[in-house]
Amino acid sequence: MSLSQGRPYLAIPGPSVMPDAVLRAMHRASPNIYEGDLIDLTAGLIPDLQRVARTQGHVAIYISNGHGAWEAALANVIAPGDRVLVPATGRFGHGWGEIATGLGAAVEMLDFGKQSPLDPARVEAALRADKSHKIKAVLVTHVDTSTSILNDVAAVRAALDAAGHPALLMADCIASLACDRFEMDAWGVDVMVAASQKGLMTPPGLAFVFFSDKAADQRRAMDRVSRYWDWQPRAQPEMFYQYFGGTAPTHHLFGLRTALDMIHEEGIEAVWARHDLLAQAIWAACEAWGQAGPLQLNVDNPACRSRAVTSLRIGAPHGSELRKWVQDKAGVTLGIGLGMAEPGDPSWHGFFRMGHMGHVNAHMVLGMLGAVDAGLSALNIPHGAGALEAATKVIARA
Ligand SMILES: *Cc1c(COP(=O)(O)O)cnc(C)c1O
């Protein structure tokens, strides 16, 4: 029998759960894009986006997913032949590097594998070796969504400063923004990319590029920049259409307005604290399961784990079987293991991920953990006892 009737829970690392209030805000007739509410609403989004990113810097909005944010950011500051340094800790650093390659950049990859954060000392050494300052940017993934590794972005700023290197520090916060603490200005980040469908709780389709004055200067020094990706008119529009390089993403903007209201009503520090405690509850359950059986957290050191997504190793075929069981029987959809093994390789079925970003609360996390616990028993996958007790003990600290 199936127990999956009721509200389904998409517990994958993006798109995330959409609040009903966001959906309600979007349910309306097409608004006028030449005058009226939409124009005022859009201008008001900018300071609230800056507050989420903890920056006084500029913001450009694109109608795109995260891949578009990657391209938008690079298109403004990287010319063909320029060098970029990419410390990769999973799939997403490689993805951003591939976009840079497509734009004609020479990509220098530092691969830290799939279970360890980047090592700032190695980044510093690579920067010191670049005596003629050919490297124009360092592309850091704050949270790698495939491995759930949390990288220390401020440490990369320190490495740039120690090496006396002028390259821009660019950060991918698509998975982490409004989930894990991120301080764009305090951490000395020049360019940050984000998207609507993860911590920002809005459907996929909006991308954001935040940039500093230093990055704006590098953009101005470019021989040419693709008109569509150019962040200048988007960040300093003289006409409304310039915010989006064309028609506004009307309904997404109403949804985003509501999502930002929810974030600021809770308070960004409280949003981070909620994600932190819920993540600790998940880790506690996973550690208990792992006491007697194959389930293991992908990242050993809690300080290097994301609070938005948790990657797990459980051995094939348990990962895929468990995902299927909790979806069919309990109405919870877990994430596939991304980038841990090649699709087609049998070991691909030995990984899965839990998404816990955005509009997630204690009962959702406990429900997801309970469903996984039941699935482990139903499928006779060996596991330690006491996982739910361990999670509820953490939740009880709230
Ligand atoms: C989701 C994600 C992306 C890609 O975003 P899309 O919207 O799927 O294009 C890039 N980087 C990170 C860290 C992500 O989590």
PDBQT file of the ligand as one rigid body, heavy atoms in Angstrom, charges set to zero:
ROOT
HETATM    1  C1  LIG A 401      21.592  24.799  -8.914  1.00  0.00    +0.000 C 
HETATM    2  C2  LIG A 401      22.981  25.290  -9.035  1.00  0.00    +0.000 A 
HETATM    3  C3  LIG A 401      23.519  25.778 -10.233  1.00  0.00    +0.000 A 
HETATM    4  C4  LIG A 401      22.788  25.699 -11.535  1.00  0.00    +0.000 C 
HETATM    5  O1  LIG A 401      21.572  26.334 -11.513  1.00  0.00    +0.000 OA
HETATM    6  P1  LIG A 401      20.499  26.009 -12.666  1.00  0.00    +0.000 P 
HETATM    7  O2  LIG A 401      19.355  26.876 -12.288  1.00  0.00    +0.000 OA
HETATM    8  O3  LIG A 401      20.211  24.543 -12.592  1.00  0.00    +0.000 OA
HETATM    9  O4  LIG A 401      21.100  26.401 -13.971  1.00  0.00    +0.000 OA
HETATM   10  C5  LIG A 401      24.798  26.279 -10.212  1.00  0.00    +0.000 A 
HETATM   11  N1  LIG A 401      25.539  26.301  -9.091  1.00  0.00    +0.000 NA
HETATM   12  C6  LIG A 401      25.068  25.830  -7.931  1.00  0.00    +0.000 A 
HETATM   13  C7  LIG A 401      25.937  25.875  -6.713  1.00  0.00    +0.000 C 
HETATM   14  C8  LIG A 401      23.783  25.312  -7.859  1.00  0.00    +0.000 A 
HETATM   15  O5  LIG A 401      23.311  24.827  -6.689  1.00  0.00    +0.000 OA
ENDROOT
TORSDOF 0
